[in-house]
Amino acid sequence: MRSSTEAGSSSVPQAKPEKSFAGWRVVAGCFCVLLINSGLAFYGLSVYLNAFSKEYDWPLSSISFAVTIFFVIGGLFGLVAARLIDRFDVRAVIIAGAIIAGGSLAVVGQVTAQWQLYVAYAVFAVGYALCGLVPTTTVVTRWFHQKRSVALSVASTGLSVGGIVLTPVAKRLIDDNGLAASTPWLGLFFVAATVPVTLLLVRPDPVADGFAPDGERLAIGTKPPPPTGTLYTVALHTRFYRAVTYGYVLALGSQVGGIQQLVKLVEDRTNEGTAEFAITVLAATSVVARLIGGRLVSTIPMMRFTVMVAGLQAVALVVLGMAQSTALIFVAIILFGMTIGNLLMMQPLLIAERFGVLDYPRIFGRSQAITIIGVAGGPLLIGWLYDVFGSYQVPYVVAALLCLVGTSVLYVAGPASDRNPIVVRTA
């Protein structure tokens, strides 16, 4: 099915071009949407978990299960987000997601029973998916083809910046006022910040503004080339899709597991202040490395770069597991940070490069939904191994081994530049 914007571009006379190409404003808008989403959802979950543990004295395993529910529902609902994007204006999808996420976050602090927490997190996850990576990366891939890697690297940097800017503010607010008093304000901010940014900066595609992707101006009344790419049903049966998807299950599972346990690892081996600084270093390194990586993949093969990053992540996890001195711990954290942003950025880039934009939302949404198995399971595995062995040496080495297996799976995928059969979507 054609998206509403694609259908409109072939039947409605082209609008007079704007004075300038809006693509980089769109990237800025997606950056801000992901910053809010990440800071108050992905990274914010660890803050809420800690607060529930302190205020309600619930078992940590039961609170952690709520986080697992969040990631599973969020991953599965990415498939729904992909279908909605194919039928409606992507801005409507993002705004709906912000309202759902903000509303559910507002009531999270009001729960009084564990089952209520699970329901609130499940609804929170729906909103998280609707204004997360699937819609934002879809918008960027529509606006940029030749400069896609740089554009995606800038937009997805919002994920890390959200952890640096918003998550500490949320933690301070909750520490000072408690969950019940704080989450309504956090939910309100989620909506109040996301909606105007989306309306002011995000635009569905460049055609309505009189531009082709990457800023080439179209003559008035000129129809742009129709979207091309690999059909969804064809892509799912390729070795490349399967290798990228299942390789990322292991690579991202080990990554998210390592991130979720990092504060406790550093605090166990140093002190509380050093542990807090460790997260800042990790996120800051991720920001810088992602921006550099976005330019590097314009000059070297994308899959080769991805394999190198995944292999480096395995090394970082081993060093983290074994390191005892503060200096060596931070060397490992910097290595780990270099891989985090780039590995996450490369999944949508690889899929867009290999399969084109035709069915990108559905292909990436399906891949992300399967990848969530690792994202949800990684923290549980490392936590369980810690309970069994009483330290983080074995858990992080196991995570590194899983990452190496994932790296091997990615290696057999083949080059992203080897395009599958390309079709043109017609009216």
N, C-alpha and C positions, 0 to 999 in steps of 0.2 A: 504494500500500500504506500502511496506517495505521501510525504509529509504535506501539511497544509501550506507551508511556505514554498515547497517545490511546485505544488499544483498551481498556486497563485502566480508564480513567476512565469508560467507558460501561457497564461490566459489574460493577465492584467497588463496594460501598458506600463512600461518601466517608468519609475519616478525619476524626476530630475536629479542627477547626481549631487550628493553633498559636496561641499567645498573640499573636504578631505576624506580619506578612507577611514572608516570608523573601526577597522579591525582591531587596532591596539587599544581603543577604548573598550571594546568588547572583552579583550583579554584582561584589562584592568577590572572590569565588572566581574568576570569569572574568578579572578584572583580574590576579590573581596568576598564573593559568595562562599568560596572554599575556605577563606580565612575564618569567617564566622562559623561555618559548619564544623570545621575541624576544631577550632578553639573551644566551642561549647558542646560538641558531641564527641568526636573521636578521642581527643586528648582530655576533654572534660570528664569522660567516664571514670577515669582513675581518681579524679577529685571527688566525684559523687560517691564512688565506692568507699573511699577512705572516710567520708563524712557519715555514710550509713553505718559503717563499722563502729565509729565512735559514738554516734547519737542513739542508735537503736540496739547496739550490741548483738546484732544478728550474726550467725556464723558466716565467715568469709566465703565459704564455698557457696552458700545460697546467694550471696550478693554477686559473686563472680558468675553464677549461672545466669543472672539477669543480663550481664554483659554479653555472655554467649548468645542469649536470645536476641539481643540487639543486633549483633553482627550477622546472625543467620537470617533474621527477618530483613535486615537491610540489604543483604546480598541477594536474597530471593526477590525482593521488591524492585531491585535494579532491572529485572526483566520487565516488570510492569511499567517502570519509568521509560524504558526503551520504546515500548509500544505507544505510550502516551505521547512521547516526543514525535513519533512518526505520524500522529494524527492531529496534534494541537500545537499551537505556538509554544515554543520551549519556555518562554517567559512565564506563561500561565502555569506550567508544570513546576518551575522553580518557586514561584510565589506560593502555590498551593503547598509545596513541601515545607516552605518556611513557616507557614501558618500552622501546619500540623505539628512540626517539630517544636516550634515555640510554645504552642499550646500544651503539648505533652510535657515539655520541660518545666513549664510553670506549675504543673500539678505533681511533678515527681517528688518534690519536698513535702507534699501533703499526705503521702501514703502512710498507712498505719499497719499494713500487713504485707507479707512477702508476695502474695499472689497479686496484690495491687501494683507492687513494683514491677513484676513481670509484665503485666498488662500495659503499664505506662511506658516501659522500655520498648515493648513491641510497637506501640503507636509512634513513639519517638523515632524508631528505626525507619518507619514508613516515610516520615518527613525527611529524615536524613538522606534516604535514597533519592527522593524526588528533587532535592537541591544539592546533590553531591556530584561525584565524578562522571556518572553517565550523562546527565544533561550538560554539564559545563564542558566536558571534552568534546561532546557532539557539536556544540556551538563553535568551539575553536577549530575543529576539523572542517567545518563548513566555510569559515572565513579564511583559512590558511591551508595551502597545499605545499608550496615550495618552502615556506618558512614555518611549517607546522611544528618542527621540533623545538625551535626557539619559542614560539608562541605557547606551546604546551608547557614548556619548562617554566616560563614566567607565570602562567595561570596556576599551575599546580604548586608553585612555591607558596601560595596562600595556605596550603595545608600545614606547612612547617611554621610559617609566621603566626598562624592562629595559635599554635602551641606556645609560642614565645610571648605573644601579646595578650591574648584573651584568657588563656587557661590560668595564669597566675592571678589575674584580676578576679576570676570566678572563685579561685581558692581563697583569696583574701576575704572576699565578700562572705563566703560560707563560714570561714573560720571566725569572722567577727560577729555574724548575725545568725548563723545556723541555716540548715537546709530550708525549713518551712518559710522563713522570711526572705531568703535569697533567690530561690528558684523562680518565683513569679517575675522578679525583675530581670533575671537572665532570659527567661522565655520571652518577655516583652522586648528586650533588646534584640533577640534573635530575629523577631519579625520586623521590628522597627528599622533595623539596619539592613536586612536583606531585601525587603520589598522596594524601597526607593532606589537602591543600587541597581537592582534588576531592571526596573522601569527606565532609569536614566541611562544606563550604560550597555546593557545586554540587548542585542538585536538578533533576530533568528538567523538571517543569512545576508550576504552582501548584495544580492540581486535587487532587492527592493530599493536599495540606495543607488543603484546604477553602477555597481562594480562587480567584477569577477573576483574569485579568491585571490588573495595576495595584493589586491589594490589596483588591478588593471581596470581602467575606466571603460564602461560600455557606452556605445553610442545610443542616443535616445531611441527607444523603440526596439533596440536590438535584443533578441532573445539569447541568453547565455547557453553554453553547452549543457545538455541535461546531465544530471549526476550519473557517474559511472562507478562500477565496482563489482565485487563478487556477490552473488546471491547468498542470502543467509543459509539456505538449505545446503548449498554447495560448500560454503566455508566450513560448516560444522564437520564435514567428512574429510577434511584435509589433514595431513600429518602436521602441518604448521600450526593450525588452530589447536589441535590436541596437545602438541608439545608445549606450546606457549601456556595454555591453560593449566595443564597438570604440572608443568615445571614451576609455575607461579604458585600453585597450591603449596608446594614444599618451600619455595624461596620466601614467600610472604608469610607463611606459617612460622618459619624460624625467625623471621624478622620481627613480626609483631610480638611473638613470645619473648624475644630478647628485649624489646622495648618495654613491655609491661613489667618485666621483672628487674629492670636495670636500676631503679631507685633503691630497691631493697638490697640488690647485690652490692652497690657502692656503699650504702649505709652500713651493711654488715662488715665491710672491710675497711671503712674509713670513719666517717661521721655524718651526721644529718646535713650539715651545711655543705659538705662536699657532694653529697648525693643530690641536693637541689641544684648545685652548680653543674653537675654532670648532665642533667636534662637540658639545661640552657646550651651547653656546649654541643650536645647531640643535635638539637634542633637548628642551631646556628650553622653548624657544619653542613647539615642537610640542605639548608637554603643556598649556601655558596656553591656547594658541589652540584646541585641541580641546575643552577644557572650556567655553570661551566659545561656540564654534560649536555645541556640543550644545544650548545654550539658545537660540541665535539661530534655529536651524531649526524651533523650536517656534512662531516668530512670523512667519517669512517663508517663501515657497515653497521647497521643498527643491532643486528643479532650478535655480532662479535663484541660490541660494546656491552650488551646485556649480559653475555656470558662472563665477560671480565668482571663486571660489577658484582654478579652473583658469586663468583669465585672469591672475590675480595671480602664479601660479606661472611663467607664461611671462615676465612682466616680471622676476621675480626671477632667472630663469636668464640673461636677457640681461645684466642688471646684473652678475651674477657673472662672466660671460664677459669683460666689458669692464673691470671695476673693477681698479685697480692700487693705490689707497691702502687702508690697513688699515681706515679708517673706513667707506669706501664698501663694502668687502667685507663688513663686519659688518652694514651696513644691508641688503645683499642677503641675507645669511644669515638675518637676522630675518624678512624678507619670505618667504623660502623656508620657514623653519620654520613660519610661520603657515599655510602651505598644506599641508604634509606630513600632519599628523595629520587635518585636516579632510577632505582629499580621500580619504584611505583610509577614513575613517569613513563617508563619504557613500555609497559603493557598496552596502554591505548595507542602509543606511537607505532608499535609493531603491528597491531591489528589494522590500524588505519593505512599504514604503508603497504601491507600485503593485500588487503581486501578492499581498499578504497572507501568512499563515503556513502555508497548506495545504501547498504544495510548496516552501516557502522553501529548505530545505537543498539540494534538487536544482537549483533555479533559480540560487541564488547560487553553488553549487559549480561549475556549468557556466560561469557568467560568469567566475568567478575562474580557472578552468582556461584559458580563452581569453586572459584578461588577462595570464597568465604569459608570453605571447609577448613583450609589451613589457617586463615585469619582467626577463626573462632577456636580452632583446636590447638594452635601453637601455645597460647598462654596456659591452657589447661594442662598440656603435656609437661611443660617446663615446671609448672607449679607442683604437679604430682611427683615428678622426679626429684624435686627439691625435698618434698615430704619424705620420700623413700631414702634418699642418700644424705640428707641433712646439710647439703652445701650446693653451690651452683656449679661446681666443676663438671660433674657428669651431665647435668641438664644442658649446659651450654655446648658441651662437646657433642652431645646427641643432636642438638639443634644445628650445629655446624655440619654434621654428617648428613642430615636431612637436606640442608641447603646444597651440599655437594651433589646429592642425587638429583635435586632440582636443576642444578647447573648442567648436569649431564643430559637431562631430558631436553633442556633448552638448546643444547648444542646440536642435537639431532634434528631440530626443527627445520634447518636450512635457512638460507638468506631471506630476509624480509622483502628484498627487491625482486624475488622471483614471483611475479604476479600470477594469481589464479585467473581462470577465464573471466574476462571483463564483459559486463553487459551494460546496456544503456536503458534506463527506465523511461518509458514513453507514456504519453497520456492515454 
